[in-house]
Amino acid sequence: MATLEKIRSRAGLLVGVVGLALFAFIIGDFLRSGSIFFKQSKEKIAVVDGQSIGIREFQTDLETATNSYKTRGVSLSEEQQNQIREMVFEQKVGSILLANESKKIGFAVGKDELSDLLTGNNISPIVQQSFRNPQTGVFDKNMLLDFLQRTIESDDWSMYTPEQQQMLQKDKDAWLNIEKVVGEQQLVNKFSTLLASAIVANSLDAKAAYNDNSVNVDFNYVSQLYNSFPDAGIEVSDAEIAKLYDARKQNFKQERAKVVSYIAVNIVPSDVDFAEKSAQIEKIKDEFANSANPVDLVNENSDAPFLDAYLSAAQLSPEEKKFVESAPIGKVDGPSLINNRTYVMYRLLGIKQAPDSIKINMLPFANLDEAKIKSLTDSLTQVIKSGKSFADVASSLSNGQTKGDIGWQTEATLAKIIDSKFVNELFDAKINEPFTIKSSNGTFYAQVVEKTKPVSKYKIAVIKMDVVPSQETYNKLYTNLNQYISKNHQLDKFATAASDAGYVCQTNVQFLENQLNIANIENSRQVIRWAFSHNKGEISDIFECQGYFIVAAVEGDLKAGFRPLKDVADILKRELINEKKGTKIVETLKAKNLGSLEDYAAAMNSTVQEVKFVTFATPRITGIGVDPIVNVKAVSSETGKITGPFAGKNAVYVLSLTAKNKSEQAYNEAQQKQQLNMQNSYKIMQMVQTNKLLKDKATIEDNRSRFY
């Protein structure tokens, strides 16, 4: 009883303890589920109209796209990998947008329709591109069907090694991706056709298009650029700038951006590096000139291997061509510096008269012994001599996969992939006589069908030594930049001290969140990612980016939306200044009552220029650029009369028409409508293909910068 009384007396405490435990349990569960929620949120590379694209899903598609290049033997640079990543992202965003819009209007691609595009009578260009015969470059349906039977239709891969099975799985994944892309492309075509059908040129459009191009004019002109006129005395008020900003605000729409200053130091050789490389090549000059076997010397010392081939003058570099024009065999020239980065030294080994190139048919023999090859080639030769073409023979032997046409080849192209004995035999072969030829790569059945006219050809031994930054130079450039950062680790000093230290600091540069590189410097994406994860005033460490050291400082942030007036005020002010300059220059010239173009040229400190074939629709005029008012004034002017002065976009102009030519082609409304509709269809297709049309109204959360 006493115990019960004690419990009752402490009931409040117990309730509190139990409540706290329950709260801990609930909040703990919430936090656990919350962590999952936040984790899921962090794994979204994008959200498109509420539909998520997960990073794992994206990575799978990216890997498939990348493998499709790698299986073709293509080595991808950092820049190319970035481009593929951008392409896959746009495809996935476009797929969601297109699917949503198609669902609304009832569009779909049926099974029979897709089958026809993949393996039927109307095979998609996407499929055709992936199954081209390597010899002919033409789509080969047999290759496609063989691929599908081997990788898609067959479930039994037991006869293959694990490595082969892995390759087959990659091929299968690539095909499934092709199926998806083909289906989506067909949906794009349908969607584009719908839009193109809704935007049709009428009679007024057709007549206007004809009129825009039916008259072309030739004219002489003089101009005075606004930047040649002083700003002094031209006043622009804040109110005028604000008014122009309101009128042009749509032009200043922007993505989220970081405003950054950065210094990029090119990692280039020093004078010492050049001197050392010069001494190195100079040291072997005598040996190169007197060696009985200069080829070994080339392969031991040159940054480019010896090319065992005779080259025509057309295939030589300007320096090599100049050398062989007067050099006797055995002559050495150099060393000399070319391209500001490479020391070269030449020795002429031989001269001969021979065809520059030959046209070849060729068929490889795989897994056949010599007796079988001889028996087969004897039969083939008899067949060809009886009148059957090499192409027919090759097609029959390869089940239609090749016609054996290798095309035109030079000694140089062949020597890079096969031994010189093989190349010499081909060039010495008689025209149209098939023969067997052996090389280190196997045995071939060949026929030379045509040769170019013999020309002088030269065999040259070339030693090339590229001048590259030494480790000492590399360390010095890095250390100097690092010391600069240490001394100027404040935002205001970072840019202002650069010039005195011998650096160029780019200021007020806007980095977009998904921008791939800075100023075409490869592998500089890492600097952009750094900027978006740091705040105003922070200065980076040194990044090494494809031949450059880069250090950056964050100046500030720009939110997505419209650039504020203060950021574009200088641009608008310059436009208003030019407008007022134009008015002032025109007034001054009119007051002089000048009567000829030559008088205006003298007054404007200019010269008379000539332009021909300008129409109302000419987008860019030679010497003037894009200035629509010039098109309007020129086409509406009368021959022999002075037009102007008038103010254009960048200058004040005075024109004098010398000819006005009318098109001899009669107006054909149906033809004009057809041309306009074709142009509209192309533009619409481009807008749909690039997602521009669908993205304008979409809500897209782009999180790529978290991952790349």
Order of alpha helices (4+ residues) and beta strands (2+ residues): alpha-alpha-beta-beta-alpha-alpha-alpha-alpha-alpha-alpha-alpha-beta-alpha-beta-beta-alpha-alpha-alpha-beta-alpha-beta-beta-beta-alpha-alpha-beta-alpha-alpha-beta-beta-beta-alpha-alpha-beta-alpha-beta-beta-beta-alpha-alpha-beta-alpha-beta-beta-alpha-alpha-beta
